Amino acid sequence: MFDGFELTRCEGNGVHLRVRYGGDGPPVLLLHGHPRTHATWHRVAPLLAAAGHTVVCPDLRGYGQSDKPLTDPEHRPYSKRAMADDCLAVMRRLGHERFAVVGHDRGAYVATRLALDHPEAVSAVSVLDAVPIGEALRRCNATFAASWWHWFFLGQTDKPAERIINADPDAWYKATPEQMGAEAYEDYHRAIHNPATVHAMCEDYRAGLGVDREHDDTDRQAGRRINCPLQVLWATHDDMADLYGDVMSVWRDWASNRLDGGPIDSGHHIAEEAPEALVVALREFWTGTEGNNPRLEHTADPLKRQLTDRR
């Protein structure tokens, strides 16, 4: 898994993230969703590296083997803004001033926040199976509540979900080695059996219902948009089209540059189920954005040699 990649812990924004990186060329940051770790990208990252990219895959704060900071009553330590700041700091530590970002599921919210908060750093952003948190909650109806009830269950504090999940993590989080690959499954399985990780993942959702929505709504009211080219991809065997109909229309008011995208024949975990199709879509999008973003280029990696390989 991740043959030729380095594995390290890298400080970013006051926390340490577990980070896998490899390849050489224009940098791209891959951000996983819930309840995965960076290992969800193990079929995608080598393809991108072989195609001439430097690929960086962190465990988001709270997930996998990254730090799990103490929370506060507003759950701000698990806001997507905090996670985005982590990722920016890690990329800067690795020598990448400007880079493309791909985010899936919860990672898509971090990618969106990176593009909104740090436009100078993000050359292109691709979101997979997501609309902005503020948009999802603003459009919430009975169909959404029935299909995505876990948002509200995981977000509870009076009756925390952790006790139920920790009683039988395998029953709650259903995945198989056949779907994920044996090593990626082992990494995920270790994570979901760590009560500290389960708590941190719930904090992610608690932030989503509060402070993350506040940040999205503030940006929307101020007319802030994503300045770089934006790609939106969704799985045909998931429920994005059922929930939103024209998925692209949800994102139209958030994009001030090129907006591209479409469906991919896959279930929800696109990186695991349709890695080749995903890489083709990403590469085609990036090729089309190079003229608009001349700084989408490889940057020096002066700190890479100083990081400790912890494989």
C-alpha positions as CSV (number, residue, x, y, z in Angstrom):
1,M,0.0,0.0,0.0
2,F,1.4,3.4,-1.1
3,D,4.5,1.9,-2.5
4,G,7.3,4.5,-2.6
5,F,5.5,6.9,-0.4
6,E,6.8,8.3,2.9
7,L,4.9,8.2,6.2
8,T,5.5,10.8,8.9
9,R,3.9,13.0,11.5
10,C,3.9,16.6,10.6
11,E,3.0,19.6,12.8
12,G,0.3,21.9,11.6
13,N,-1.6,24.6,13.4
14,G,-0.8,23.3,16.9
15,V,-1.5,19.7,16.2
16,H,0.4,16.8,14.6
17,L,-1.1,15.0,11.7
18,R,-0.1,11.6,10.3
19,V,0.8,12.3,6.7
20,R,1.6,10.1,3.7
21,Y,3.3,11.7,0.7
22,G,5.0,10.8,-2.5
23,G,5.6,11.5,-6.1
24,D,7.1,14.5,-7.9
25,G,5.3,17.3,-9.8
26,P,2.4,19.6,-9.2
27,P,1.2,19.1,-5.7
28,V,-2.3,17.8,-4.8
29,L,-3.8,17.4,-1.3
30,L,-6.2,14.5,-0.8
31,L,-8.7,14.7,2.2
32,H,-10.6,11.7,3.3
33,G,-14.1,11.5,4.7
34,H,-15.8,9.9,7.7
35,P,-15.0,7.4,9.1
36,R,-12.0,6.7,6.9
37,T,-8.3,7.6,7.3
38,H,-5.9,8.7,4.6
39,A,-5.6,5.1,3.6
40,T,-8.8,5.4,1.7
41,W,-6.7,7.0,-1.1
42,H,-4.3,4.1,-1.5
43,R,-5.7,3.2,-4.9
44,V,-5.7,6.8,-6.2
45,A,-2.5,8.3,-4.8
46,P,-0.1,6.0,-6.7
47,L,-2.0,6.6,-9.9
48,L,-1.6,10.4,-9.4
49,A,2.0,10.0,-8.5
50,A,2.7,7.9,-11.6
51,A,1.0,10.7,-13.7
52,G,3.4,13.2,-12.4
53,H,2.0,14.7,-9.2
54,T,3.3,15.2,-5.7
55,V,0.5,13.6,-3.6
56,V,-0.1,14.5,0.1
57,C,-2.6,12.5,2.2
58,P,-3.1,13.4,5.8
59,D,-5.4,12.0,8.5
60,L,-7.6,14.9,9.4
61,R,-7.4,16.1,13.0
62,G,-9.3,13.6,15.2
63,Y,-9.2,10.9,12.6
64,G,-6.9,7.9,12.3
65,Q,-3.6,8.5,14.1
66,S,-3.6,12.3,14.0
67,D,-3.9,14.3,17.2
68,K,-7.3,14.6,18.9
69,P,-7.3,18.0,20.7
70,L,-9.6,18.8,23.6
71,T,-12.9,20.3,22.5
72,D,-14.8,23.3,23.8
73,P,-18.6,24.0,24.2
74,E,-18.9,25.3,20.6
75,H,-16.8,22.4,19.2
76,R,-14.5,24.9,17.4
77,P,-11.4,22.7,17.7
78,Y,-13.2,20.3,15.2
79,S,-14.5,23.0,12.9
80,K,-13.6,22.7,9.2
81,R,-11.8,26.0,9.5
82,A,-9.4,24.5,12.1
83,M,-8.9,21.4,10.0
84,A,-8.3,23.5,6.9
85,D,-5.7,25.5,8.8
86,D,-4.0,22.2,9.8
87,C,-3.8,21.2,6.2
88,L,-2.4,24.5,5.0
89,A,0.3,24.4,7.7
90,V,1.3,20.9,6.7
91,M,1.5,21.8,3.0
92,R,3.6,24.8,3.9
93,R,5.9,22.6,6.0
94,L,6.3,20.3,3.0
95,G,7.2,23.3,0.8
96,H,4.0,23.6,-1.2
97,E,2.7,27.2,-1.3
98,R,0.0,26.6,-3.9
99,F,-1.7,23.3,-4.6
100,A,-4.8,21.5,-5.8
101,V,-7.2,20.0,-3.2
102,V,-9.5,17.0,-3.5
103,G,-11.9,16.3,-0.6
104,H,-14.5,13.5,-0.1
105,D,-17.4,13.6,2.3
106,R,-16.3,15.4,5.4
107,G,-13.0,16.1,3.7
108,A,-14.9,18.0,1.0
109,Y,-16.0,20.5,3.6
110,V,-12.4,21.0,4.7
111,A,-11.4,21.4,1.0
112,T,-14.2,24.0,0.6
113,R,-13.1,25.9,3.7
114,L,-9.5,25.9,2.5
115,A,-10.5,27.4,-0.8
116,L,-12.7,30.1,0.9
117,D,-10.3,31.0,3.7
118,H,-7.0,30.7,1.8
119,P,-7.6,31.4,-1.9
120,E,-3.9,32.3,-2.4
121,A,-3.0,28.7,-1.6
122,V,-5.5,26.7,-3.6
123,S,-5.1,26.4,-7.4
124,A,-8.1,24.1,-7.9
125,V,-10.6,22.3,-5.7
126,S,-12.5,19.1,-6.3
127,V,-15.4,18.0,-4.0
128,L,-16.7,14.5,-4.0
129,D,-20.3,13.6,-2.8
130,A,-20.9,16.9,-0.9
131,V,-22.6,20.2,-1.0
132,P,-21.6,23.0,1.4
133,I,-22.7,22.2,5.0
134,G,-24.7,25.4,5.2
135,E,-26.6,24.5,2.0
136,A,-27.3,21.0,3.2
137,L,-28.8,22.3,6.5
138,R,-30.6,25.2,4.8
139,R,-32.3,22.7,2.4
140,C,-32.9,20.1,5.0
141,N,-36.3,18.4,4.6
142,A,-37.9,15.1,5.7
143,T,-36.0,13.2,3.0
144,F,-32.7,14.5,4.1
145,A,-33.5,13.9,7.8
146,A,-34.5,10.3,7.0
147,S,-31.5,9.6,4.8
148,W,-28.8,11.6,6.8
149,W,-30.2,11.1,10.3
150,H,-26.7,10.2,11.4
151,W,-25.7,14.0,11.2
152,F,-28.1,14.7,14.0
153,F,-27.4,11.5,16.0
154,L,-23.6,12.0,16.0
155,G,-24.2,15.7,16.7
156,Q,-26.0,15.2,19.9
157,T,-24.4,16.2,23.2
158,D,-27.1,15.5,25.8
159,K,-27.3,11.8,24.7
160,P,-23.9,11.3,23.2
161,A,-23.5,8.7,20.4
162,E,-20.1,7.5,21.6
163,R,-21.5,5.0,24.0
164,I,-23.6,3.3,21.4
165,I,-20.8,3.2,18.7
166,N,-18.1,2.0,21.1
167,A,-20.3,-0.9,22.2
168,D,-19.9,-2.4,18.8
169,P,-17.9,-0.3,16.3
170,D,-18.0,-3.0,13.6
171,A,-21.8,-3.1,13.7
172,W,-22.0,0.6,13.4
173,Y,-19.3,1.2,10.8
174,K,-19.8,-1.4,8.1
175,A,-16.9,-2.0,5.7
176,T,-15.0,-5.0,4.4
177,P,-11.4,-5.8,3.4
178,E,-12.7,-6.7,0.0
179,Q,-14.1,-3.2,-0.6
180,M,-11.2,-1.3,1.0
181,G,-8.2,-3.5,0.5
182,A,-6.7,-5.5,3.4
183,E,-4.2,-2.9,4.6
184,A,-6.6,0.1,4.3
185,Y,-9.2,-1.9,6.2
186,E,-6.8,-2.7,9.0
187,D,-6.0,1.0,9.3
188,Y,-9.6,2.0,9.4
189,H,-10.5,-0.9,11.8
190,R,-7.9,0.2,14.3
191,A,-9.2,3.7,14.1
192,I,-12.9,2.9,14.8
193,H,-11.9,0.8,17.8
194,N,-10.2,3.7,19.4
195,P,-12.8,5.5,21.7
196,A,-10.8,8.8,21.4
197,T,-11.2,8.6,17.6
198,V,-14.9,7.9,17.8
199,H,-15.3,10.9,20.2
200,A,-13.4,13.2,17.8
201,M,-15.4,12.0,14.8
202,C,-18.6,12.9,16.7
203,E,-17.1,16.3,17.5
204,D,-16.6,16.8,13.7
205,Y,-20.4,16.4,13.3
206,R,-21.2,18.6,16.3
207,A,-19.1,21.4,14.8
208,G,-20.9,20.8,11.5
209,L,-24.3,21.5,13.0
210,G,-23.0,24.7,14.6
211,V,-19.9,26.6,13.9
212,D,-19.3,25.2,10.4
213,R,-22.8,26.2,9.4
214,E,-22.1,29.6,10.9
215,H,-19.0,30.0,8.8
216,D,-20.8,28.9,5.6
217,D,-23.8,31.2,6.2
218,T,-21.5,34.1,7.0
219,D,-19.7,33.6,3.7
220,R,-22.9,33.2,1.8
221,Q,-24.4,36.4,3.2
222,A,-21.2,38.3,2.4
223,G,-21.2,37.0,-1.2
224,R,-17.8,35.2,-0.8
225,R,-17.1,32.6,-3.4
226,I,-14.5,30.0,-4.4
227,N,-12.1,31.9,-6.7
228,C,-10.3,29.0,-8.2
229,P,-11.8,26.4,-10.6
230,L,-14.2,24.1,-8.8
231,Q,-15.0,20.5,-9.7
232,V,-18.0,18.7,-8.3
233,L,-18.2,14.9,-8.6
234,W,-20.8,12.6,-7.1
235,A,-21.5,8.8,-7.1
236,T,-24.3,7.5,-9.2
237,H,-25.1,4.9,-6.5
238,D,-25.3,7.4,-3.7
239,D,-28.1,9.8,-2.9
240,M,-26.8,13.2,-4.0
241,A,-29.0,13.5,-7.1
242,D,-32.1,12.2,-5.1
243,L,-31.5,14.9,-2.5
244,Y,-30.6,17.9,-4.7
245,G,-31.7,17.1,-8.2
246,D,-29.3,19.2,-10.2
247,V,-26.2,18.9,-7.9
248,M,-24.3,21.5,-9.9
249,S,-27.0,24.1,-9.3
250,V,-26.3,24.0,-5.6
251,W,-22.7,24.9,-6.1
252,R,-23.3,27.6,-8.8
253,D,-23.6,30.4,-6.3
254,W,-20.4,29.4,-4.6
255,A,-18.2,29.5,-7.7
256,S,-16.8,32.7,-9.2
257,N,-14.4,30.8,-11.6
258,R,-14.9,27.7,-13.7
259,L,-17.4,25.2,-12.4
260,D,-17.2,21.7,-13.8
261,G,-18.2,18.1,-12.8
262,G,-20.6,15.3,-13.1
263,P,-21.5,11.8,-11.9
264,I,-19.1,8.8,-11.5
265,D,-20.4,5.3,-11.7
266,S,-19.7,4.3,-8.1
267,G,-20.9,3.9,-4.6
268,H,-20.2,6.5,-2.0
269,H,-16.5,5.7,-1.5
270,I,-15.4,6.7,-5.0
271,A,-11.7,6.5,-4.2
272,E,-12.0,2.8,-3.2
273,E,-14.7,1.7,-5.7
274,A,-13.8,3.7,-8.9
275,P,-10.2,4.9,-8.5
276,E,-9.3,4.9,-12.2
277,A,-12.4,6.8,-13.2
278,L,-11.8,9.3,-10.5
279,V,-8.2,9.9,-11.6
280,V,-9.2,10.4,-15.2
281,A,-11.8,13.0,-14.1
282,L,-9.3,14.8,-11.9
283,R,-6.6,14.9,-14.5
284,E,-9.0,16.2,-17.2
285,F,-10.1,18.9,-14.9
286,W,-6.6,20.0,-13.9
287,T,-5.5,20.0,-17.5
288,G,-8.3,22.4,-18.2
289,T,-7.4,24.7,-15.4
290,E,-3.7,25.1,-16.1
291,G,-4.2,28.1,-18.4
292,N,-6.3,29.9,-15.7
293,N,-3.8,29.1,-12.9
294,P,-0.2,29.4,-14.2
295,R,1.0,28.9,-10.6
296,L,-0.2,25.3,-10.6
297,E,3.3,24.0,-10.7
298,H,5.7,22.0,-8.6
299,T,7.2,23.8,-5.7
300,A,10.4,23.0,-3.9
301,D,10.2,20.6,-1.0
302,P,13.0,21.8,1.4
303,L,11.6,20.3,4.6
304,K,10.7,16.8,3.2
305,R,14.2,15.4,3.9
306,Q,14.0,16.7,7.5
307,L,10.8,14.8,8.3
308,T,11.1,11.5,10.1
309,D,9.9,8.4,8.2
310,R,7.8,6.4,10.7
311,R,6.8,3.4,8.5
